[in-house]
Amino acid sequence: MQTSDPTMSANLTLKELPMEDWMAHLPSTLWDIPLCNLAIPGSHNAITYCLDMNDRSPVDLTQPDMLQKLDRYMKPLIRPFVYKWAVTQEHGIQQQLDCGVRYCDLRIAHRPTDNSNDLYFYHGVYTTVTVETVLTEIRAWLDTHPREVVILSFSHFLGLNQELHMLLITAIRAAFATKLCPKTEPVTLRNLWAMGYQVIVSYEHKLASGQNDLWAHIPYWWANKCKAEALIQEFEQRKQHGRPGGFFVTGINLTEDLKYICSHPTESLKDLVTSTYPALLAWVREQSPGSKVGSLNIIAGDFISESQFVPSVVALNEKLLNDKILNGAS
């Protein structure tokens, strides 16, 4: 898809841009701003729409010993609770990209009883869809959206030995090939478009340090709170100390604790997210991207198609446009 007339894009509010290819429609004023200074919508635990509902699938090994024992002996009672609080996204990866997500939090695991080299995603339990399948889907989407750039964060590796890490890195390179952006490139839209780069891969493992096409782990601000007010307070305190250099994520995903789950037995994570999104998005709309102290970059959430989350994040880039206009007039 060709980029639209920059003048036309500038006359739209950014919230009104087609989210499927919002980067392609950004005004040219923003093409030379580093991506780490733009506001970018992200998907927390992006691949949880396909958790394995088969009772033979174990809960993942990061879960507390007590939960693993309860799941082993009281599966019919325990497993529904696990599913209700483990699903963070309802739509497939291509639908999330269509919604405007450009950062994906990908947590990789090898199933403990699997004799194959297949890798999966996990959150509470493992997924039915393999990593290779998701990489293929992302590549196919990028081929039809040549001016969109995605940031893929591979982290929280579970059960991977050195051999499996190397197989995963090989699969990433096979899927994206010349679309992978090396660490040496200036990461602006204008430069990435000129070079044909569409994928930035961060890899939370020591192997990444020696690989030119694997970026270091992207910091993720996680508040570990189950109430919107507490999460906002935590992030306001962190902002006072300044933003990290380069890419970083502010995760507005709430974290339920056992006390909350037990006191809300009929609810799910989606219920919690839906009830708190108005307060969280009100806070998001007050934020600014950029390089200054207190600026945000990637903002990741759960159930990203809900409550205008993505357009609200994209619209923050209008503040960069306004800054450019003011600086140009001074």
Beta strands, then each sheet from edge to edge (+ up, - down):
strand 1: 40-43
strand 2: 103-109
strand 3: 120-122
strand 4: 126-130
strand 5: 150-158
strand 6: 199-203
strand 7: 220-222
strand 8: 249-251
strand 9: 298-301
sheet 1: 4+ 3- 2+ 1+ 9+ 8+ 7+
sheet 2: 4+ 3- 2+ 5+ 6+
end
